[in-house]
C-alpha cells in the first residue's frame, strides 16, 4: 500500500530531537504516543527505556513524576521488540503490584454496602489509569496483554492470579448487548452504551480466553459498529482487534487508508501511529498478539 | 490558684493546638477572589438552533462590552459522549459563538475540550456535528486531553489536591469562555459553567474519566479548578436542556434559553433558578459565591429579560430533591 510509506515518513518527521513523540506537536514526550510510534515504525526503544522510572513503571509523559497506565503499553512494546530484559522484568513486577482502588478491603466494603449506584463486583479488580484511582477497562486490558505476553512461556502464580482477576473484571463490566464502556455497564440502573475503542482493546485482552457469550456478543457488536465508524482512532483499534479474532479487515483497512490519506491531517501522533499499525496488520507480527 | 510549670506548659500546648485547628478551619481555602460588586447576566429567548442563533448571540454578547479585541479566545464547550439527546453543547451554538468573537475582534478562537469518558475525541467532535464549524479560518480545535501540560499550583484547597497538570492552551489563552449544556448531574446536582471546567483536566495524565477528581470530591475539585483557571465569560446552552439522570442518561427538557454572563457563579445561579432550583443549595455554588462570583439576585444585573422560575422544576434523582425551590 503506497500510503504506508508516506505515513511512516510523516511519523519520522514528527519525532522530537529528544527521540520520542509528543501527542500534538509540543516538545513534551508522551509515553503513549512514543510507544505506538516505536511499534508502528519499528524504531529503537532507547528513548522509551530512558523514561522508565526506578520502580519499573513509566510516567504518562516526560516531566511527570508519577507512575501511569502507560507502563502496560511500554511493556507490550518491549515484548514485541524482545528488548530491554531488565526493564521488562521491572515493568512486569510493577504491574503485578499495581491495582485499582477496589483492591483495598475498605473500598470493597464501601462499594458493597454504601455506594451501590454503579453496579459491579468490587471483588474483581484490575488496573487504574493512575495510582489511587479505581480499575478501568482500557488500562486493565493493556495490562492483561502485557502480562500475558511476558509470561507466555511460564506464568508465575501471582501473575496467573492477577490475570484471572483482570479477565473476571472485564467480563463483569461488559455492557448489556456486548462491548465495553470506559469502566462500568450500569449506573443508576441505566445501562451504558459501549465505546468502540474500549471494546476493541478489551477484546484484544481476551483474545486467548474461552469464547464466552459475552466475548462473542462483544465481537459481533464491534464488527457491526466498525463498519460505520468514521474516526481514525476507533477504526484503527477495531482493525487491530478484529484481526486477532481472524475476522476479515480488508475493507476496513481500505476505508482507513482513505480517511488518513498521507497522514498530514492527523495531528495526534498516537492516532497516526495506531493507523499505521492497523494498515500494516497482516504484514507484520501483531504487537498485541498473545501466544496461546 | 497556683499554676505550676507542668500545668502551664500543658495548657499552653492545648491552647496552641486549639488555635491552630481553629485557624485552619476559619482561614479561607482560597487565595484568589474574582468577585466584583455587581455581575451581569443576559437570558436570551431562543426557540431552536437555527441560523438566527448567531444574530441573537451577537446582539447578546455585545451587551457586555467584552475586552476581546486582538485576543485569543478559548471556548470550552461541554462535549462528553457520542450519545443521542442533549448531552453535548450544541455545535451550532459553539460555531455561532466562535464567529461572534471573531466579529468582535478576537485574533483567534480555539475550541478546547477533553471529553471525560471517551478517549476518541475525534469521534465525539464528529458526532457532535462540530467539524463543519472548525473548517472556518481562525477557528481551531485543541484536544485538551492530549495538549502540552504544565504543573500548576491550585489557587484553592478544597480537594486537598494542591496541584494539577493543566493544558497549556487554556493557561495561555487571554479569554476563557465556558459553554456548558444546562443539565442535571447524578453526582453534583447540576452541571453548568463551573462543573464544565472539569473538561480542562487532561485524560492523558488523570485518565478517562478523571477518577482522581471524583475521589477528592467533585464539588471540592470544581472549586479548586475554577479558582486556578478563571472563567471570563459564560454562554450556557439551555435551548434543549437535560433533566433527570443527567449528565448522560437524562431526558430532554425544552428550556429555550441561552444564558450569557460575565461571572460563572452568577451564570450558574441564574441557570439553577431557571431550572427551579435554589442555587444556595448547590454546595459548590454557595461556596463559590465567596470568591468566584456573585450568587445573590441583588448582586446580579439582568441585561435582558428577567428569568422566572419554571412552572415545573427540572426533575432530579431522589438524592437531589433538596435542590428544588419550594
Interface residues (C-beta under 8 A of the other chain):
Chain A: X22 X23 X24 X26 X27 X28 X30 X32 X60 X61 X63 X64 X68 X69 X101 X117 X128 X129 X130 X132 X133 X134 X136 X138 X139 X181 X182 X183 X187 X188 X190 X192 X193 X195 X196 X197 X198 X229 X230 X231 X232 X233 X234 X268 X270 X271
Chain B: X83 X117 X118 X119 X120 X122 X123 X126 X142 X143 X146 X147 X148 X149 X151 X165 X168 X186 X203 X204 X205 X206 X207 X208 X209 X211 X212 X215 X245 X248 X249 X317
